[in-house]
Amino acid sequence: MPYVPEEIEAYAERYTTASRADFYDRLAEETRATQTSPQMMVGTVEGAFLSFLVTMTNAMRVLEVGTFTGWSSIAMARALPPGGRIVTCDVNEETSAIAKRYAEEAGVADRIEYRLGPAVETLATLEGLFDLAFIDADKPGYIDYYEATLPKMSPRGVIAADNTLFGLDGEGENATAIARFNEHVLHDERVEAVLLPFREGVTLIRRR
């Protein structure tokens, strides 16, 4: 279901200050041509939002669960201060290779560490603390990713969970999983959260 009408999406993009670098257009074109679910790209507005979050949180260490073809990690890496790093996790070797190629072109490959394998296993090997985390992977795994990520966040760290309006759909594996995740976060007394209703929903979560 469309959560935000196309004209509102277009209006938001028009009035969002975002990088118009050519490589984003080529990344989007290649993703649409080679992937069965190109809508998984964050796109212009959400990419700008993630970049804004990096700057706003003064993040030095960023964790991403779900690399896909790399738009989000590139957008965040470009906003990092000198010495900042991103660890991004995915199970798909093909899409991770695309992500690496465009990160090289964007000049940020040295800021991004790619981890290939099941994210829960990867997360267990990582040492904190992270200032920002972006969860955007398989929806049935969201609660596990959240529980593995929260202990590794810095005291003022922020978790951004994507696609959280999926819970509105009511039926289907992803809708059910996200509805469970939303309830899990809502009743987690360790944190406070706000669900932002743009694109497919982004929930921002931080410790109380």
C-alpha positions as CSV (number, residue, x, y, z in Angstrom):
1,M,0.0,0.0,0.0
2,P,1.2,3.6,-0.7
3,Y,1.8,5.2,2.7
4,V,2.5,8.7,1.3
5,P,0.9,10.0,-1.9
6,E,3.3,10.4,-4.8
7,E,2.7,14.2,-5.0
8,I,3.7,14.6,-1.3
9,E,6.9,12.5,-1.9
10,A,7.7,14.7,-4.9
11,Y,7.1,17.9,-2.9
12,A,9.2,16.6,0.0
13,E,12.0,15.8,-2.4
14,R,11.8,19.2,-4.0
15,Y,12.2,21.0,-0.7
16,T,14.9,18.7,0.8
17,T,18.5,19.8,0.6
18,A,20.2,16.7,-0.7
19,S,23.2,15.7,-2.6
20,R,22.5,15.5,-6.4
21,A,25.7,13.6,-7.1
22,D,25.5,11.7,-10.4
23,F,26.5,8.5,-8.9
24,Y,23.2,8.3,-7.0
25,D,21.3,8.4,-10.2
26,R,23.5,5.6,-11.7
27,L,23.2,3.6,-8.5
28,A,19.4,3.9,-8.7
29,E,19.4,3.0,-12.4
30,E,21.6,-0.1,-11.8
31,T,19.5,-1.2,-8.8
32,R,16.3,-0.9,-10.8
33,A,17.8,-2.9,-13.7
34,T,19.4,-5.7,-11.7
35,Q,17.3,-6.2,-8.5
36,T,13.8,-7.7,-8.0
37,S,13.0,-5.3,-5.1
38,P,14.6,-1.9,-6.1
39,Q,12.1,-0.1,-3.8
40,M,14.4,-1.2,-1.0
41,M,16.7,1.8,-1.8
42,V,16.3,4.6,0.6
43,G,16.2,7.2,-2.1
44,T,16.9,11.0,-2.1
45,V,14.8,12.1,0.9
46,E,15.6,9.3,3.3
47,G,19.3,9.4,2.2
48,A,19.3,13.1,3.2
49,F,17.5,12.3,6.4
50,L,20.2,9.7,7.4
51,S,22.9,12.1,6.5
52,F,21.2,14.7,8.7
53,L,21.0,12.2,11.5
54,V,24.8,11.5,11.4
55,T,25.5,15.2,11.7
56,M,22.8,15.9,14.3
57,T,24.1,13.1,16.6
58,N,27.7,13.9,16.0
59,A,28.2,10.2,15.2
60,M,31.7,8.8,14.9
61,R,30.7,5.2,14.7
62,V,27.6,4.0,12.8
63,L,26.1,0.5,12.5
64,E,23.9,-0.5,9.6
65,V,21.9,-3.7,9.4
66,G,21.0,-4.2,5.7
67,T,23.5,-2.8,3.1
68,F,21.5,-3.6,0.0
69,T,23.1,-1.6,-2.9
70,G,24.6,1.0,-0.7
71,W,22.7,4.3,-1.0
72,S,22.2,4.6,2.8
73,S,25.7,3.7,3.8
74,I,27.2,6.1,1.3
75,A,24.9,8.9,2.4
76,M,25.9,8.4,6.0
77,A,29.6,8.0,5.3
78,R,29.7,11.3,3.4
79,A,28.4,13.0,6.5
80,L,30.9,11.5,8.9
81,P,33.6,13.7,10.5
82,P,37.2,12.8,9.9
83,G,37.9,9.4,11.5
84,G,34.3,8.4,11.5
85,R,33.5,4.8,10.5
86,I,30.5,2.7,9.4
87,V,30.1,-1.0,9.9
88,T,27.4,-2.4,7.5
89,C,26.1,-5.9,7.5
90,D,24.3,-8.0,4.8
91,V,24.0,-11.5,3.6
92,N,23.9,-10.7,-0.1
93,E,27.3,-10.8,-1.8
94,E,26.0,-9.4,-5.1
95,T,24.3,-6.3,-3.7
96,S,27.2,-5.7,-1.3
97,A,29.6,-5.7,-4.3
98,I,27.5,-3.0,-6.0
99,A,27.5,-1.0,-2.7
100,K,31.3,-1.3,-2.5
101,R,31.8,-0.2,-6.1
102,Y,29.7,3.0,-5.7
103,A,31.3,3.7,-2.3
104,E,34.6,3.8,-4.1
105,E,33.2,6.2,-6.7
106,A,31.8,8.4,-4.0
107,G,35.2,8.5,-2.3
108,V,34.0,7.0,1.0
109,A,35.1,3.3,0.7
110,D,37.7,3.9,3.4
111,R,35.0,4.9,5.9
112,I,32.9,1.8,5.4
113,E,33.5,-1.7,6.7
114,Y,31.4,-4.4,4.9
115,R,30.5,-7.5,6.8
116,L,29.0,-10.4,4.9
117,G,26.9,-13.0,6.8
118,P,23.9,-13.3,9.0
119,A,23.5,-10.0,10.8
120,V,22.8,-11.5,14.3
121,E,26.1,-13.5,14.0
122,T,28.0,-10.4,12.8
123,L,26.5,-8.2,15.6
124,A,27.7,-10.7,18.2
125,T,31.3,-10.1,17.1
126,L,31.2,-6.3,17.2
127,E,32.3,-4.2,20.0
128,G,30.4,-1.0,20.8
129,L,29.9,1.8,21.3
130,F,27.9,3.1,18.3
131,D,26.4,6.5,18.1
132,L,23.9,5.7,15.3
133,A,22.4,2.5,14.0
134,F,20.2,2.0,11.0
135,I,18.1,-1.2,10.8
136,D,16.8,-1.9,7.4
137,A,17.0,-5.7,6.7
138,D,14.6,-8.7,6.7
139,K,11.6,-7.7,8.7
140,P,11.1,-11.0,10.7
141,G,14.6,-10.4,12.1
142,Y,14.0,-6.8,13.4
143,I,13.4,-7.7,17.1
144,D,16.6,-9.8,17.1
145,Y,18.6,-7.1,15.4
146,Y,17.2,-4.5,17.8
147,E,18.0,-6.6,20.9
148,A,21.6,-7.2,19.6
149,T,22.1,-3.6,18.7
150,L,20.7,-1.7,21.8
151,P,23.5,-2.9,24.2
152,K,26.1,-1.6,21.8
153,M,24.7,1.9,21.6
154,S,26.5,4.8,23.2
155,P,24.5,6.6,26.0
156,R,23.2,9.2,23.6
157,G,23.0,6.8,20.7
158,V,20.0,6.7,18.3
159,I,18.6,3.6,16.5
160,A,16.6,4.3,13.3
161,A,14.4,1.4,12.2
162,D,13.1,1.6,8.6
163,N,9.7,0.5,7.2
164,T,7.8,0.6,10.5
165,L,4.6,1.6,8.8
166,F,4.4,-1.9,7.4
167,G,2.6,-2.8,10.5
168,L,-0.5,-1.0,9.2
169,D,-1.0,-3.7,6.5
170,G,-2.3,-6.2,8.9
171,E,-1.5,-9.3,6.8
172,G,1.6,-11.0,5.4
173,E,4.9,-11.9,7.0
174,N,6.5,-8.5,6.9
175,A,3.4,-6.7,8.2
176,T,3.1,-9.2,11.1
177,A,6.8,-9.0,11.9
178,I,6.8,-5.2,11.9
179,A,3.7,-5.0,14.0
180,R,5.4,-7.3,16.5
181,F,8.5,-5.1,16.4
182,N,6.5,-1.9,16.9
183,E,4.8,-3.4,20.0
184,H,8.1,-4.7,21.3
185,V,9.7,-1.2,21.2
186,L,6.6,0.5,22.5
187,H,6.6,-1.7,25.7
188,D,10.4,-1.6,26.2
189,E,10.8,0.5,29.3
190,R,14.5,1.0,28.5
191,V,13.8,3.3,25.6
192,E,11.6,6.0,24.1
193,A,10.6,6.1,20.5
194,V,8.9,8.2,17.8
195,L,7.5,6.8,14.6
196,L,7.9,9.3,11.7
197,P,5.3,8.8,9.0
198,F,7.4,9.5,5.9
199,R,8.0,7.1,3.1
200,E,7.4,3.7,4.7
201,G,8.0,4.9,8.2
202,V,11.1,5.4,10.3
203,T,11.1,4.9,14.0
204,L,13.8,6.7,16.1
205,I,14.7,5.0,19.3
206,R,16.9,6.1,22.2
207,R,17.5,5.0,25.8
208,R,15.6,6.8,28.5
